[in-house]
Amino acid sequence: MNIYVANISFRASEGQLKDLFQQFGEVSSVKIVTDRDTGRSRGFGFIEMPNDSEGKQAIAQLNGVDFSERNLVVNEARPSTK
């Protein structure tokens, strides 16, 4: 399952995000999207979890949770429309 995470603190690392989601199961990848020019976080990213039920549980438990002084927005990622 591919999970979209928004409102990520600019100070948060991919490792911290992975640790947060691993509470609910295996995490196969973590990607915080960065600005091409500055390399700075854009405040959102994607988590991949191979088990859909663990992914759904992570979404339910982490949406709205305070993480690094910001409330995360966590949803199932929608396929790209490009």
N, C-alpha and C positions, 0 to 999 in steps of 0.2 A: 504494500500500500504506500502510495506517495502522499505525504502530508505537507500542507502549506502552513508555515508559521510566520505571522506578522507581528509587528510592534516589538521586535527584538532590540534590546539595548545595544547601542553602538560599541559598548565595552565587552559584550559577551563574545565568547569564542565558540568555535564549532565543537570543541571538546566538552565545554560546559553544557551545550545544548544536547550533545549525545548522552552525557551522564544523566540529564534530566529525563530523556525519553527512554533510556535503558531500564528505568524503574518498571516499565510496563512490558518489556520484552526485548528481543534482538533488534538492533539497529544496524542496517546494512550500509547506509551512507548518510552524511550530513553535509549540507552546502548552504552557507550564508552567502547571499548574493552581494557582490561588492561593485562599487563604481569603477568603470574601466579606467578613467583618468586619474582618480585619486587613490584607488585601492581601499577606500573607506566603506564600511558596511552600509548597505542601503536599508537595513532594518527589517529585512525579511529573508526567508530561506526555505529549504525543503529538507524533509527527513524521509528516508525510505525505511520501511519496516516490512520484512517478508511475510509476517503473519497478519492477516487482515483483522482478526479479532483483537489482537494486541494493539494494533494501530487504532482501531475504533475506541478501545478503552483509553489509550493515551489521549486521543482527541477529547473524549468526554471529560477526562480528569484534568487536563492541562489548559483547556480553553478558559481564559479569564484569570489564570493563576499569575501571581506576582513573581517575576523572574528578573533579577537585577533592576529592581525598582520600576519595572514596566509590566503592565498586564498583557500577557500573550494573547494573540488571536490565533486559534488553531483549528484548521478545517482540512477535510480531504481535498487534495489538490485536484483541480479540474484539468483535463487535457488541453494542451496548447491549441489555439484556434488559428495559428499561422499556417 
